[in-house]
Amino acid sequence: MKTDERRQAIKQQRERLIKELEAVYLAAFDRLGEMEGEVGEVKAAQLTMMILNSKTAAIEPLEKEIEKPVITTPGEA
């Protein structure tokens, strides 16, 4: 597999993982909305912040790698 093909395959896997993580977090937010009455607004807000922080920590590094510029080295003459 060529370098460009490997790079593209890795990029696709990162993008797929980001989509899957976003789906997991969306489901968590949906469940949280359903249980707000049970745990109260303050606890629900605290849990929301923890979930948001977790989502950011999980997804940002993947996005940064996708957006990182490709640095190439010159070929040997």
PDB file of N, H, CA, C and O in Angstrom:
ATOM      1  N   MET A   1       0.844  -1.171   0.000  1.00  0.00           N
ATOM      2  CA  MET A   1       0.000   0.000   0.000  1.00  0.00           C
ATOM      3  C   MET A   1       0.898   1.245   0.000  1.00  0.00           C
ATOM      4  O   MET A   1       1.832   1.351   0.794  1.00  0.00           O
ATOM      5  N   LYS A   2       0.606   2.154  -0.876  1.00  0.00           N
ATOM      6  H   LYS A   2      -0.153   2.068  -1.522  1.00  0.00           H
ATOM      7  CA  LYS A   2       1.393   3.371  -0.994  1.00  0.00           C
ATOM      8  C   LYS A   2       1.131   4.301   0.192  1.00  0.00           C
ATOM      9  O   LYS A   2       0.127   4.177   0.894  1.00  0.00           O
ATOM     10  N   THR A   3       2.059   5.231   0.392  1.00  0.00           N
ATOM     11  H   THR A   3       2.875   5.332  -0.178  1.00  0.00           H
ATOM     12  CA  THR A   3       1.950   6.166   1.507  1.00  0.00           C
ATOM     13  C   THR A   3       0.652   6.951   1.448  1.00  0.00           C
ATOM     14  O   THR A   3      -0.026   7.097   2.466  1.00  0.00           O
ATOM     15  N   ASP A   4       0.295   7.455   0.283  1.00  0.00           N
ATOM     16  H   ASP A   4       0.845   7.336  -0.544  1.00  0.00           H
ATOM     17  CA  ASP A   4      -0.954   8.222   0.146  1.00  0.00           C
ATOM     18  C   ASP A   4      -2.175   7.359   0.458  1.00  0.00           C
ATOM     19  O   ASP A   4      -3.130   7.825   1.078  1.00  0.00           O
ATOM     20  N   GLU A   5      -2.138   6.122   0.032  1.00  0.00           N
ATOM     21  H   GLU A   5      -1.362   5.743  -0.472  1.00  0.00           H
ATOM     22  CA  GLU A   5      -3.261   5.219   0.289  1.00  0.00           C
ATOM     23  C   GLU A   5      -3.379   4.933   1.786  1.00  0.00           C
ATOM     24  O   GLU A   5      -4.479   4.903   2.337  1.00  0.00           O
ATOM     25  N   ARG A   6      -2.230   4.723   2.438  1.00  0.00           N
ATOM     26  H   ARG A   6      -1.336   4.747   1.991  1.00  0.00           H
ATOM     27  CA  ARG A   6      -2.247   4.488   3.889  1.00  0.00           C
ATOM     28  C   ARG A   6      -2.777   5.723   4.623  1.00  0.00           C
ATOM     29  O   ARG A   6      -3.597   5.612   5.533  1.00  0.00           O
ATOM     30  N   ARG A   7      -2.306   6.873   4.222  1.00  0.00           N
ATOM     31  H   ARG A   7      -1.639   6.963   3.482  1.00  0.00           H
ATOM     32  CA  ARG A   7      -2.737   8.123   4.850  1.00  0.00           C
ATOM     33  C   ARG A   7      -4.253   8.294   4.690  1.00  0.00           C
ATOM     34  O   ARG A   7      -4.942   8.670   5.638  1.00  0.00           O
ATOM     35  N   GLN A   8      -4.756   8.020   3.510  1.00  0.00           N
ATOM     36  H   GLN A   8      -4.196   7.713   2.740  1.00  0.00           H
ATOM     37  CA  GLN A   8      -6.194   8.141   3.256  1.00  0.00           C
ATOM     38  C   GLN A   8      -6.979   7.118   4.075  1.00  0.00           C
ATOM     39  O   GLN A   8      -8.037   7.443   4.615  1.00  0.00           O
ATOM     40  N   ALA A   9      -6.481   5.905   4.173  1.00  0.00           N
ATOM     41  H   ALA A   9      -5.621   5.641   3.734  1.00  0.00           H
ATOM     42  CA  ALA A   9      -7.168   4.873   4.952  1.00  0.00           C
ATOM     43  C   ALA A   9      -7.230   5.260   6.431  1.00  0.00           C
ATOM     44  O   ALA A   9      -8.259   5.073   7.079  1.00  0.00           O
ATOM     45  N   ILE A  10      -6.147   5.792   6.955  1.00  0.00           N
ATOM     46  H   ILE A  10      -5.311   5.944   6.428  1.00  0.00           H
ATOM     47  CA  ILE A  10      -6.121   6.225   8.352  1.00  0.00           C
ATOM     48  C   ILE A  10      -7.073   7.397   8.558  1.00  0.00           C
ATOM     49  O   ILE A  10      -7.787   7.449   9.559  1.00  0.00           O
ATOM     50  N   LYS A  11      -7.085   8.329   7.623  1.00  0.00           N
ATOM     51  H   LYS A  11      -6.505   8.286   6.810  1.00  0.00           H
ATOM     52  CA  LYS A  11      -7.987   9.478   7.711  1.00  0.00           C
ATOM     53  C   LYS A  11      -9.440   9.010   7.734  1.00  0.00           C
ATOM     54  O   LYS A  11     -10.246   9.509   8.519  1.00  0.00           O
ATOM     55  N   GLN A  12      -9.768   8.055   6.877  1.00  0.00           N
ATOM     56  H   GLN A  12      -9.113   7.649   6.239  1.00  0.00           H
ATOM     57  CA  GLN A  12     -11.137   7.542   6.829  1.00  0.00           C
ATOM     58  C   GLN A  12     -11.515   6.868   8.148  1.00  0.00           C
ATOM     59  O   GLN A  12     -12.645   7.006   8.618  1.00  0.00           O
ATOM     60  N   GLN A  13     -10.566   6.137   8.744  1.00  0.00           N
ATOM     61  H   GLN A  13      -9.648   6.024   8.362  1.00  0.00           H
ATOM     62  CA  GLN A  13     -10.842   5.490  10.023  1.00  0.00           C
ATOM     63  C   GLN A  13     -11.061   6.525  11.120  1.00  0.00           C
ATOM     64  O   GLN A  13     -11.955   6.366  11.952  1.00  0.00           O
ATOM     65  N   ARG A  14     -10.261   7.574  11.128  1.00  0.00           N
ATOM     66  H   ARG A  14      -9.535   7.703  10.453  1.00  0.00           H
ATOM     67  CA  ARG A  14     -10.453   8.640  12.119  1.00  0.00           C
ATOM     68  C   ARG A  14     -11.818   9.302  11.939  1.00  0.00           C
ATOM     69  O   ARG A  14     -12.527   9.540  12.917  1.00  0.00           O
ATOM     70  N   GLU A  15     -12.184   9.598  10.698  1.00  0.00           N
ATOM     71  H   GLU A  15     -11.608   9.405   9.904  1.00  0.00           H
ATOM     72  CA  GLU A  15     -13.485  10.223  10.437  1.00  0.00           C
ATOM     73  C   GLU A  15     -14.627   9.303  10.862  1.00  0.00           C
ATOM     74  O   GLU A  15     -15.629   9.765  11.408  1.00  0.00           O
ATOM     75  N   ARG A  16     -14.479   8.026  10.617  1.00  0.00           N
ATOM     76  H   ARG A  16     -13.666   7.651  10.173  1.00  0.00           H
ATOM     77  CA  ARG A  16     -15.508   7.063  11.015  1.00  0.00           C
ATOM     78  C   ARG A  16     -15.626   7.000  12.543  1.00  0.00           C
ATOM     79  O   ARG A  16     -16.728   6.954  13.091  1.00  0.00           O
ATOM     80  N   LEU A  17     -14.479   6.998  13.214  1.00  0.00           N
ATOM     81  H   LEU A  17     -13.584   7.035  12.769  1.00  0.00           H
ATOM     82  CA  LEU A  17     -14.476   6.966  14.671  1.00  0.00           C
ATOM     83  C   LEU A  17     -15.127   8.227  15.247  1.00  0.00           C
ATOM     84  O   LEU A  17     -15.874   8.150  16.223  1.00  0.00           O
ATOM     85  N   ILE A  18     -14.849   9.372  14.652  1.00  0.00           N
ATOM     86  H   ILE A  18     -14.243   9.435  13.859  1.00  0.00           H
ATOM     87  CA  ILE A  18     -15.476  10.617  15.105  1.00  0.00           C
ATOM     88  C   ILE A  18     -16.996  10.524  14.980  1.00  0.00           C
ATOM     89  O   ILE A  18     -17.712  10.904  15.906  1.00  0.00           O
ATOM     90  N   LYS A  19     -17.491  10.029  13.862  1.00  0.00           N
ATOM     91  H   LYS A  19     -16.909   9.719  13.110  1.00  0.00           H
ATOM     92  CA  LYS A  19     -18.939   9.889  13.668  1.00  0.00           C
ATOM     93  C   LYS A  19     -19.542   8.932  14.697  1.00  0.00           C
ATOM     94  O   LYS A  19     -20.618   9.190  15.236  1.00  0.00           O
ATOM     95  N   GLU A  20     -18.843   7.826  14.965  1.00  0.00           N
ATOM     96  H   GLU A  20     -17.969   7.616  14.527  1.00  0.00           H
ATOM     97  CA  GLU A  20     -19.343   6.864  15.943  1.00  0.00           C
ATOM     98  C   GLU A  20     -19.354   7.463  17.350  1.00  0.00           C
ATOM     99  O   GLU A  20     -20.302   7.258  18.108  1.00  0.00           O
ATOM    100  N   LEU A  21     -18.302   8.201  17.694  1.00  0.00           N
ATOM    101  H   LEU A  21     -17.532   8.368  17.078  1.00  0.00           H
ATOM    102  CA  LEU A  21     -18.250   8.845  19.007  1.00  0.00           C
ATOM    103  C   LEU A  21     -19.346   9.897  19.141  1.00  0.00           C
ATOM    104  O   LEU A  21     -19.980  10.004  20.192  1.00  0.00           O
ATOM    105  N   GLU A  22     -19.571  10.668  18.088  1.00  0.00           N
ATOM    106  H   GLU A  22     -19.057  10.581  17.235  1.00  0.00           H
ATOM    107  CA  GLU A  22     -20.628  11.673  18.136  1.00  0.00           C
ATOM    108  C   GLU A  22     -21.990  11.021  18.350  1.00  0.00           C
ATOM    109  O   GLU A  22     -22.836  11.573  19.054  1.00  0.00           O
ATOM    110  N   ALA A  23     -22.208   9.860  17.752  1.00  0.00           N
ATOM    111  H   ALA A  23     -21.521   9.412  17.180  1.00  0.00           H
ATOM    112  CA  ALA A  23     -23.468   9.145  17.944  1.00  0.00           C
ATOM    113  C   ALA A  23     -23.612   8.674  19.392  1.00  0.00           C
ATOM    114  O   ALA A  23     -24.698   8.747  19.966  1.00  0.00           O
ATOM    115  N   VAL A  24     -22.528   8.196  19.972  1.00  0.00           N
ATOM    116  H   VAL A  24     -21.645   8.137  19.505  1.00  0.00           H
ATOM    117  CA  VAL A  24     -22.551   7.748  21.369  1.00  0.00           C
ATOM    118  C   VAL A  24     -22.883   8.921  22.291  1.00  0.00           C
ATOM    119  O   VAL A  24     -23.718   8.799  23.187  1.00  0.00           O
ATOM    120  N   TYR A  25     -22.222  10.057  22.065  1.00  0.00           N
ATOM    121  H   TYR A  25     -21.543  10.156  21.337  1.00  0.00           H
ATOM    122  CA  TYR A  25     -22.477  11.220  22.910  1.00  0.00           C
ATOM    123  C   TYR A  25     -23.887  11.770  22.713  1.00  0.00           C
ATOM    124  O   TYR A  25     -24.513  12.210  23.678  1.00  0.00           O
ATOM    125  N   LEU A  26     -24.390  11.754  21.499  1.00  0.00           N
ATOM    126  H   LEU A  26     -23.881  11.397  20.716  1.00  0.00           H
ATOM    127  CA  LEU A  26     -25.758  12.212  21.255  1.00  0.00           C
ATOM    128  C   LEU A  26     -26.752  11.336  22.014  1.00  0.00           C
ATOM    129  O   LEU A  26     -27.710  11.842  22.598  1.00  0.00           O
ATOM    130  N   ALA A  27     -26.524  10.038  22.005  1.00  0.00           N
ATOM    131  H   ALA A  27     -25.746   9.627  21.530  1.00  0.00           H
ATOM    132  CA  ALA A  27     -27.396   9.121  22.740  1.00  0.00           C
ATOM    133  C   ALA A  27     -27.315   9.398  24.247  1.00  0.00           C
ATOM    134  O   ALA A  27     -28.325   9.333  24.947  1.00  0.00           O
ATOM    135  N   ALA A  28     -26.114   9.707  24.740  1.00  0.00           N
ATOM    136  H   ALA A  28     -25.293   9.760  24.171  1.00  0.00           H
ATOM    137  CA  ALA A  28     -25.948  10.022  26.161  1.00  0.00           C
ATOM    138  C   ALA A  28     -26.727  11.289  26.518  1.00  0.00           C
ATOM    139  O   ALA A  28     -27.374  11.344  27.564  1.00  0.00           O
ATOM    140  N   PHE A  29     -26.668  12.302  25.661  1.00  0.00           N
ATOM    141  H   PHE A  29     -26.143  12.257  24.811  1.00  0.00           H
ATOM    142  CA  PHE A  29     -27.422  13.530  25.910  1.00  0.00           C
ATOM    143  C   PHE A  29     -28.929  13.267  25.885  1.00  0.00           C
ATOM    144  O   PHE A  29     -29.674  13.836  26.682  1.00  0.00           O
ATOM    145  N   ASP A  30     -29.366  12.419  24.983  1.00  0.00           N
ATOM    146  H   ASP A  30     -28.761  11.957  24.335  1.00  0.00           H
ATOM    147  CA  ASP A  30     -30.786  12.081  24.921  1.00  0.00           C
ATOM    148  C   ASP A  30     -31.243  11.407  26.216  1.00  0.00           C
ATOM    149  O   ASP A  30     -32.294  11.739  26.763  1.00  0.00           O
ATOM    150  N   ARG A  31     -30.435  10.454  26.697  1.00  0.00           N
ATOM    151  H   ARG A  31     -29.581  10.184  26.253  1.00  0.00           H
ATOM    152  CA  ARG A  31     -30.776   9.771  27.952  1.00  0.00           C
ATOM    153  C   ARG A  31     -30.779  10.750  29.121  1.00  0.00           C
ATOM    154  O   ARG A  31     -31.625  10.669  30.012  1.00  0.00           O
ATOM    155  N   LEU A  32     -29.837  11.662  29.106  1.00  0.00           N
ATOM    156  H   LEU A  32     -29.150  11.728  28.382  1.00  0.00           H
ATOM    157  CA  LEU A  32     -29.743  12.646  30.176  1.00  0.00           C
ATOM    158  C   LEU A  32     -30.987  13.532  30.211  1.00  0.00           C
ATOM    159  O   LEU A  32     -31.498  13.858  31.283  1.00  0.00           O
ATOM    160  N   GLY A  33     -31.462  13.913  29.043  1.00  0.00           N
ATOM    161  H   GLY A  33     -31.047  13.648  28.173  1.00  0.00           H
ATOM    162  CA  GLY A  33     -32.678  14.717  28.987  1.00  0.00           C
ATOM    163  C   GLY A  33     -33.871  13.987  29.570  1.00  0.00           C
ATOM    164  O   GLY A  33     -34.745  14.607  30.175  1.00  0.00           O
ATOM    165  N   GLU A  34     -33.915  12.687  29.398  1.00  0.00           N
ATOM    166  H   GLU A  34     -33.205  12.183  28.908  1.00  0.00           H
ATOM    167  CA  GLU A  34     -35.022  11.882  29.906  1.00  0.00           C
ATOM    168  C   GLU A  34     -34.971  11.738  31.426  1.00  0.00           C
ATOM    169  O   GLU A  34     -36.014  11.598  32.066  1.00  0.00           O
ATOM    170  N   MET A  35     -33.767  11.771  32.014  1.00  0.00           N
ATOM    171  H   MET A  35     -32.920  11.885  31.495  1.00  0.00           H
ATOM    172  CA  MET A  35     -33.659  11.529  33.454  1.00  0.00           C
ATOM    173  C   MET A  35     -33.504  12.808  34.273  1.00  0.00           C
ATOM    174  O   MET A  35     -33.323  12.739  35.489  1.00  0.00           O
ATOM    175  N   GLU A  36     -33.573  13.970  33.630  1.00  0.00           N
ATOM    176  H   GLU A  36     -33.720  14.027  32.642  1.00  0.00           H
ATOM    177  CA  GLU A  36     -33.394  15.234  34.347  1.00  0.00           C
ATOM    178  C   GLU A  36     -34.371  15.370  35.510  1.00  0.00           C
ATOM    179  O   GLU A  36     -33.998  15.844  36.583  1.00  0.00           O
ATOM    180  N   GLY A  37     -35.601  14.962  35.305  1.00  0.00           N
ATOM    181  H   GLY A  37     -35.904  14.576  34.434  1.00  0.00           H
ATOM    182  CA  GLY A  37     -36.608  15.036  36.367  1.00  0.00           C
ATOM    183  C   GLY A  37     -36.265  14.155  37.559  1.00  0.00           C
ATOM    184  O   GLY A  37     -36.626  14.474  38.692  1.00  0.00           O
ATOM    185  N   GLU A  38     -35.577  13.063  37.315  1.00  0.00           N
ATOM    186  H   GLU A  38     -35.284  12.805  36.395  1.00  0.00           H
ATOM    187  CA  GLU A  38     -35.225  12.131  38.388  1.00  0.00           C
ATOM    188  C   GLU A  38     -34.057  12.627  39.231  1.00  0.00           C
ATOM    189  O   GLU A  38     -34.048  12.448  40.449  1.00  0.00           O
ATOM    190  N   VAL A  39     -33.073  13.249  38.588  1.00  0.00           N
ATOM    191  H   VAL A  39     -33.080  13.394  37.599  1.00  0.00           H
ATOM    192  CA  VAL A  39     -31.852  13.631  39.311  1.00  0.00           C
ATOM    193  C   VAL A  39     -31.803  15.111  39.657  1.00  0.00           C
ATOM    194  O   VAL A  39     -30.971  15.520  40.466  1.00  0.00           O
ATOM    195  N   GLY A  40     -32.653  15.906  39.077  1.00  0.00           N
ATOM    196  H   GLY A  40     -33.328  15.573  38.419  1.00  0.00           H
ATOM    197  CA  GLY A  40     -32.670  17.340  39.340  1.00  0.00           C
ATOM    198  C   GLY A  40     -31.822  18.107  38.338  1.00  0.00           C
ATOM    199  O   GLY A  40     -30.931  17.555  37.693  1.00  0.00           O
ATOM    200  N   GLU A  41     -32.123  19.397  38.227  1.00  0.00           N
ATOM    201  H   GLU A  41     -32.846  19.846  38.752  1.00  0.00           H
ATOM    202  CA  GLU A  41     -31.455  20.235  37.235  1.00  0.00           C
ATOM    203  C   GLU A  41     -29.967  20.383  37.493  1.00  0.00           C
ATOM    204  O   GLU A  41     -29.166  20.321  36.560  1.00  0.00           O
ATOM    205  N   VAL A  42     -29.586  20.577  38.756  1.00  0.00           N
ATOM    206  H   VAL A  42     -30.236  20.626  39.514  1.00  0.00           H
ATOM    207  CA  VAL A  42     -28.170  20.806  39.078  1.00  0.00           C
ATOM    208  C   VAL A  42     -27.329  19.586  38.726  1.00  0.00           C
ATOM    209  O   VAL A  42     -26.291  19.715  38.077  1.00  0.00           O
ATOM    210  N   LYS A  43     -27.761  18.421  39.140  1.00  0.00           N
ATOM    211  H   LYS A  43     -28.604  18.316  39.667  1.00  0.00           H
ATOM    212  CA  LYS A  43     -27.002  17.196  38.835  1.00  0.00           C
ATOM    213  C   LYS A  43     -26.992  16.921  37.336  1.00  0.00           C
ATOM    214  O   LYS A  43     -25.987  16.465  36.791  1.00  0.00           O
ATOM    215  N   ALA A  44     -28.098  17.195  36.681  1.00  0.00           N
ATOM    216  H   ALA A  44     -28.914  17.565  37.124  1.00  0.00           H
ATOM    217  CA  ALA A  44     -28.153  17.000  35.228  1.00  0.00           C
ATOM    218  C   ALA A  44     -27.183  17.950  34.534  1.00  0.00           C
ATOM    219  O   ALA A  44     -26.511  17.563  33.578  1.00  0.00           O
ATOM    220  N   ALA A  45     -27.109  19.189  35.009  1.00  0.00           N
ATOM    221  H   ALA A  45     -27.656  19.504  35.786  1.00  0.00           H
ATOM    222  CA  ALA A  45     -26.178  20.157  34.421  1.00  0.00           C
ATOM    223  C   ALA A  45     -24.731  19.735  34.658  1.00  0.00           C
ATOM    224  O   ALA A  45     -23.892  19.866  33.767  1.00  0.00           O
ATOM    225  N   GLN A  46     -24.438  19.231  35.850  1.00  0.00           N
ATOM    226  H   GLN A  46     -25.120  19.125  36.574  1.00  0.00           H
ATOM    227  CA  GLN A  46     -23.077  18.757  36.149  1.00  0.00           C
ATOM    228  C   GLN A  46     -22.710  17.588  35.246  1.00  0.00           C
ATOM    229  O   GLN A  46     -21.609  17.539  34.698  1.00  0.00           O
ATOM    230  N   LEU A  47     -23.621  16.665  35.097  1.00  0.00           N
ATOM    231  H   LEU A  47     -24.515  16.705  35.541  1.00  0.00           H
ATOM    232  CA  LEU A  47     -23.362  15.514  34.233  1.00  0.00           C
ATOM    233  C   LEU A  47     -23.219  15.947  32.780  1.00  0.00           C
ATOM    234  O   LEU A  47     -22.400  15.398  32.042  1.00  0.00           O
ATOM    235  N   THR A  48     -24.006  16.921  32.373  1.00  0.00           N
ATOM    236  H   THR A  48     -24.671  17.367  32.972  1.00  0.00           H
ATOM    237  CA  THR A  48     -23.895  17.451  31.010  1.00  0.00           C
ATOM    238  C   THR A  48     -22.498  18.010  30.771  1.00  0.00           C
ATOM    239  O   THR A  48     -21.897  17.756  29.728  1.00  0.00           O
ATOM    240  N   MET A  49     -21.985  18.763  31.724  1.00  0.00           N
ATOM    241  H   MET A  49     -22.473  18.970  32.571  1.00  0.00           H
ATOM    242  CA  MET A  49     -20.639  19.332  31.584  1.00  0.00           C
ATOM    243  C   MET A  49     -19.575  18.229  31.511  1.00  0.00           C
ATOM    244  O   MET A  49     -18.631  18.327  30.726  1.00  0.00           O
ATOM    245  N   MET A  50     -19.726  17.198  32.317  1.00  0.00           N
ATOM    246  H   MET A  50     -20.492  17.119  32.955  1.00  0.00           H
ATOM    247  CA  MET A  50     -18.771  16.088  32.270  1.00  0.00           C
ATOM    248  C   MET A  50     -18.809  15.395  30.915  1.00  0.00           C
ATOM    249  O   MET A  50     -17.768  15.039  30.363  1.00  0.00           O
ATOM    250  N   ILE A  51     -20.005  15.207  30.387  1.00  0.00           N
ATOM    251  H   ILE A  51     -20.850  15.496  30.836  1.00  0.00           H
ATOM    252  CA  ILE A  51     -20.149  14.559  29.083  1.00  0.00           C
ATOM    253  C   ILE A  51     -19.542  15.432  27.989  1.00  0.00           C
ATOM    254  O   ILE A  51     -18.845  14.930  27.106  1.00  0.00           O
ATOM    255  N   LEU A  52     -19.805  16.735  28.046  1.00  0.00           N
ATOM    256  H   LEU A  52     -20.371  17.142  28.763  1.00  0.00           H
ATOM    257  CA  LEU A  52     -19.227  17.645  27.051  1.00  0.00           C
ATOM    258  C   LEU A  52     -17.703  17.646  27.103  1.00  0.00           C
ATOM    259  O   LEU A  52     -17.041  17.619  26.065  1.00  0.00           O
ATOM    260  N   ASN A  53     -17.151  17.677  28.308  1.00  0.00           N
ATOM    261  H   ASN A  53     -17.688  17.699  29.151  1.00  0.00           H
ATOM    262  CA  ASN A  53     -15.693  17.638  28.454  1.00  0.00           C
ATOM    263  C   ASN A  53     -15.116  16.328  27.922  1.00  0.00           C
ATOM    264  O   ASN A  53     -14.067  16.314  27.278  1.00  0.00           O
ATOM    265  N   SER A  54     -15.810  15.241  28.199  1.00  0.00           N
ATOM    266  H   SER A  54     -16.662  15.253  28.722  1.00  0.00           H
ATOM    267  CA  SER A  54     -15.370  13.936  27.714  1.00  0.00           C
ATOM    268  C   SER A  54     -15.410  13.880  26.190  1.00  0.00           C
ATOM    269  O   SER A  54     -14.491  13.363  25.554  1.00  0.00           O
ATOM    270  N   LYS A  55     -16.478  14.412  25.616  1.00  0.00           N
ATOM    271  H   LYS A  55     -17.225  14.832  26.132  1.00  0.00           H
ATOM    272  CA  LYS A  55     -16.614  14.421  24.154  1.00  0.00           C
ATOM    273  C   LYS A  55     -15.487  15.221  23.518  1.00  0.00           C
ATOM    274  O   LYS A  55     -14.869  14.785  22.547  1.00  0.00           O
ATOM    275  N   THR A  56     -15.230  16.394  24.079  1.00  0.00           N
ATOM    276  H   THR A  56     -15.732  16.747  24.868  1.00  0.00           H
ATOM    277  CA  THR A  56     -14.155  17.241  23.555  1.00  0.00           C
ATOM    278  C   THR A  56     -12.810  16.528  23.636  1.00  0.00           C
ATOM    279  O   THR A  56     -12.033  16.543  22.681  1.00  0.00           O
ATOM    280  N   ALA A  57     -12.542  15.908  24.772  1.00  0.00           N
ATOM    281  H   ALA A  57     -13.173  15.895  25.547  1.00  0.00           H
ATOM    282  CA  ALA A  57     -11.270  15.210  24.959  1.00  0.00           C
ATOM    283  C   ALA A  57     -11.133  14.010  24.021  1.00  0.00           C
ATOM    284  O   ALA A  57     -10.023  13.660  23.618  1.00  0.00           O
ATOM    285  N   ALA A  58     -12.237  13.391  23.680  1.00  0.00           N
ATOM    286  H   ALA A  58     -13.138  13.675  24.007  1.00  0.00           H
ATOM    287  CA  ALA A  58     -12.196  12.220  22.807  1.00  0.00           C
ATOM    288  C   ALA A  58     -12.051  12.589  21.335  1.00  0.00           C
ATOM    289  O   ALA A  58     -11.344  11.911  20.591  1.00  0.00           O
ATOM    290  N   ILE A  59     -12.710  13.648  20.918  1.00  0.00           N
ATOM    291  H   ILE A  59     -13.285  14.199  21.523  1.00  0.00           H
ATOM    292  CA  ILE A  59     -12.801  13.956  19.493  1.00  0.00           C
ATOM    293  C   ILE A  59     -11.744  14.943  19.005  1.00  0.00           C
ATOM    294  O   ILE A  59     -11.247  14.806  17.887  1.00  0.00           O
ATOM    295  N   GLU A  60     -11.395  15.927  19.818  1.00  0.00           N
ATOM    296  H   GLU A  60     -11.799  16.038  20.727  1.00  0.00           H
ATOM    297  CA  GLU A  60     -10.444  16.945  19.349  1.00  0.00           C
ATOM    298  C   GLU A  60      -9.115  16.382  18.840  1.00  0.00           C
ATOM    299  O   GLU A  60      -8.651  16.814  17.784  1.00  0.00           O
ATOM    300  N   PRO A  61      -8.490  15.450  19.531  1.00  0.00           N
ATOM    301  CA  PRO A  61      -7.218  14.928  19.001  1.00  0.00           C
ATOM    302  C   PRO A  61      -7.368  14.248  17.637  1.00  0.00           C
ATOM    303  O   PRO A  61      -6.468  14.325  16.800  1.00  0.00           O
ATOM    304  N   LEU A  62      -8.489  13.594  17.420  1.00  0.00           N
ATOM    305  H   LEU A  62      -9.220  13.532  18.100  1.00  0.00           H
ATOM    306  CA  LEU A  62      -8.735  12.952  16.125  1.00  0.00           C
ATOM    307  C   LEU A  62      -8.900  13.995  15.032  1.00  0.00           C
ATOM    308  O   LEU A  62      -8.376  13.837  13.930  1.00  0.00           O
ATOM    309  N   GLU A  63      -9.631  15.065  15.342  1.00  0.00           N
ATOM    310  H   GLU A  63     -10.056  15.194  16.238  1.00  0.00           H
ATOM    311  CA  GLU A  63      -9.829  16.133  14.356  1.00  0.00           C
ATOM    312  C   GLU A  63      -8.522  16.850  14.040  1.00  0.00           C
ATOM    313  O   GLU A  63      -8.264  17.198  12.888  1.00  0.00           O
ATOM    314  N   LYS A  64      -7.709  17.068  15.048  1.00  0.00           N
ATOM    315  H   LYS A  64      -7.919  16.786  15.984  1.00  0.00           H
ATOM    316  CA  LYS A  64      -6.431  17.746  14.825  1.00  0.00           C
ATOM    317  C   LYS A  64      -5.545  16.936  13.887  1.00  0.00           C
ATOM    318  O   LYS A  64      -4.874  17.508  13.029  1.00  0.00           O
ATOM    319  N   GLU A  65      -5.532  15.628  14.035  1.00  0.00           N
ATOM    320  H   GLU A  65      -6.078  15.163  14.733  1.00  0.00           H
ATOM    321  CA  GLU A  65      -4.724  14.778  13.161  1.00  0.00           C
ATOM    322  C   GLU A  65      -5.228  14.827  11.731  1.00  0.00           C
ATOM    323  O   GLU A  65      -4.435  14.811  10.790  1.00  0.00           O
ATOM    324  N   ILE A  66      -6.533  14.886  11.561  1.00  0.00           N
ATOM    325  H   ILE A  66      -7.178  14.899  12.325  1.00  0.00           H
ATOM    326  CA  ILE A  66      -7.108  14.950  10.221  1.00  0.00           C
ATOM    327  C   ILE A  66      -6.731  16.271   9.557  1.00  0.00           C
ATOM    328  O   ILE A  66      -6.433  16.313   8.363  1.00  0.00           O
ATOM    329  N   GLU A  67      -6.746  17.339  10.334  1.00  0.00           N
ATOM    330  H   GLU A  67      -6.988  17.304  11.304  1.00  0.00           H
ATOM    331  CA  GLU A  67      -6.488  18.668   9.791  1.00  0.00           C
ATOM    332  C   GLU A  67      -5.004  18.994   9.673  1.00  0.00           C
ATOM    333  O   GLU A  67      -4.633  19.982   9.039  1.00  0.00           O
ATOM    334  N   LYS A  68      -4.159  18.174  10.278  1.00  0.00           N
ATOM    335  H   LYS A  68      -4.460  17.372  10.793  1.00  0.00           H
ATOM    336  CA  LYS A  68      -2.723  18.439  10.252  1.00  0.00           C
ATOM    337  C   LYS A  68      -2.217  18.434   8.810  1.00  0.00           C
ATOM    338  O   LYS A  68      -2.558  17.538   8.037  1.00  0.00           O
ATOM    339  N   PRO A  69      -1.409  19.427   8.444  1.00  0.00           N
ATOM    340  CA  PRO A  69      -0.894  19.447   7.064  1.00  0.00           C
ATOM    341  C   PRO A  69       0.070  18.272   6.817  1.00  0.00           C
ATOM    342  O   PRO A  69       0.766  17.807   7.719  1.00  0.00           O
ATOM    343  N   VAL A  70       0.077  17.834   5.605  1.00  0.00           N
ATOM    344  H   VAL A  70      -0.488  18.212   4.872  1.00  0.00           H
ATOM    345  CA  VAL A  70       0.969  16.750   5.230  1.00  0.00           C
ATOM    346  C   VAL A  70       2.317  17.340   4.860  1.00  0.00           C
ATOM    347  O   VAL A  70       2.416  18.189   3.974  1.00  0.00           O
ATOM    348  N   ILE A  71       3.344  16.886   5.545  1.00  0.00           N
ATOM    349  H   ILE A  71       3.263  16.197   6.266  1.00  0.00           H
ATOM    350  CA  ILE A  71       4.692  17.362   5.274  1.00  0.00           C
ATOM    351  C   ILE A  71       5.408  16.259   4.507  1.00  0.00           C
ATOM    352  O   ILE A  71       5.508  15.120   4.962  1.00  0.00           O
ATOM    353  N   THR A  72       5.886  16.617   3.367  1.00  0.00           N
ATOM    354  H   THR A  72       5.805  17.543   2.997  1.00  0.00           H
ATOM    355  CA  THR A  72       6.569  15.633   2.537  1.00  0.00           C
ATOM    356  C   THR A  72       8.062  15.928   2.532  1.00  0.00           C
ATOM    357  O   THR A  72       8.496  17.060   2.745  1.00  0.00           O
ATOM    358  N   THR A  73       8.812  14.904   2.288  1.00  0.00           N
ATOM    359  H   THR A  73       8.459  13.985   2.115  1.00  0.00           H
ATOM    360  CA  THR A  73      10.266  15.085   2.172  1.00  0.00           C
ATOM    361  C   THR A  73      10.648  14.933   0.715  1.00  0.00           C
ATOM    362  O   THR A  73      10.051  14.138  -0.011  1.00  0.00           O
ATOM    363  N   PRO A  74      11.632  15.688   0.292  1.00  0.00           N
ATOM    364  CA  PRO A  74      12.037  15.581  -1.110  1.00  0.00           C
ATOM    365  C   PRO A  74      12.630  14.204  -1.403  1.00  0.00           C
ATOM    366  O   PRO A  74      13.277  13.591  -0.554  1.00  0.00           O
ATOM    367  N   GLY A  75      12.393  13.747  -2.605  1.00  0.00           N
ATOM    368  H   GLY A  75      11.868  14.245  -3.294  1.00  0.00           H
ATOM    369  CA  GLY A  75      12.943  12.458  -3.020  1.00  0.00           C
ATOM    370  C   GLY A  75      14.444  12.577  -3.255  1.00  0.00           C
ATOM    371  O   GLY A  75      14.978  13.664  -3.478  1.00  0.00           O
ATOM    372  N   GLU A  76      15.096  11.442  -3.199  1.00  0.00           N
ATOM    373  H   GLU A  76      14.663  10.559  -3.018  1.00  0.00           H
ATOM    374  CA  GLU A  76      16.539  11.442  -3.440  1.00  0.00           C
ATOM    375  C   GLU A  76      16.820  11.611  -4.924  1.00  0.00           C
ATOM    376  O   GLU A  76      16.118  11.067  -5.776  1.00  0.00           O
ATOM    377  N   ALA A  77      17.857  12.376  -5.209  1.00  0.00           N
ATOM    378  H   ALA A  77      18.427  12.819  -4.517  1.00  0.00           H
ATOM    379  CA  ALA A  77      18.210  12.632  -6.611  1.00  0.00           C
ATOM    380  C   ALA A  77      19.148  11.584  -7.155  1.00  0.00           C
ATOM    381  O   ALA A  77      19.542  11.652  -8.319  1.00  0.00           O
TER     382      ALA A  77
END
